[in-house]
Amino acid sequence: MTKKINRQTALRALVGVGGTLPVLGQERSKKELKEFQEEFSVAWRRSLDYSLTIIGQMPEEHLDFHYTPEAMTFRGQFVHCIVFTAMQFAGRFDIPNPYDSKNDWQKLSKAQLIEEMKGFYAWVEKVVSELPAERLARHEGYAGGKIQAWRFFYAMENHIIHHRGQAICYLRLKGVTPEGYVGW
């Protein structure tokens, strides 16, 4: 049996849904932003673990592997994550970029790349933990819209996930079966 929806019922439904939207879009409180910092820190450490797992699986002699001339090398995937993310955070939060004067990225050994990744992840964790709640709550432009600054940390993590996924494909192309996923 189909039920007809009249105008009044439809309006009530829309007002009901509309009434919940302000709650969903509500600004985060200082307490919630502190919880974000703690939660992000845990997730960020897991991201580091997974990135190091992926790097660790590629034989040293294949760090410069790329499947086409225009593609990034395996090493380049992770160097890009460091350089791009640091540049984004430094510019957005008006903080010094520890990688501004870093050169010779393409000469890093596997062990050096691993150490750079550890240092980078520690730097980001420090940045997120030291930003005041007011700064994390500020709305700013991103991808044609506006988001609160705390969401930008997840956007950058998503960028890293993208490049880590490409690196996993590189492992497979070199005959390496990637180790299992490191989740939350």
Sequence and secondary structure as in RCSB ss.txt:
>XXXX:A:sequence
MTKKINRQTALRALVGVGGTLPVLGQERSKKELKEFQEEFSVAWRRSLDYSLTIIGQMPEEHLDFHYTPEAMTFR
GQFVHCIVFTAMQFAGRFDIPNPYDSKNDWQKLSKAQLIEEMKGFYAWVEKVVSELPAERLARHEGYAGGKIQAW
RFFYAMENHIIHHRGQAICYLRLKGVTPEGYVGW
>XXXX:A:secstr
      HHHHHHHHHHHHHHHHHHT    HHHHHHHHHHHHHHHHHHHHHHHHHHHHS GGGTT  SSTTS  HH
HHHHHHHHHHHHHHHHHHT   TTTT   GGG  HHHHHHHHHHHHHHHHHHHHHS HHHHH EEEETTEEEEHH
HHHHHHHHHHHHHHHHHHHHHHHTT         
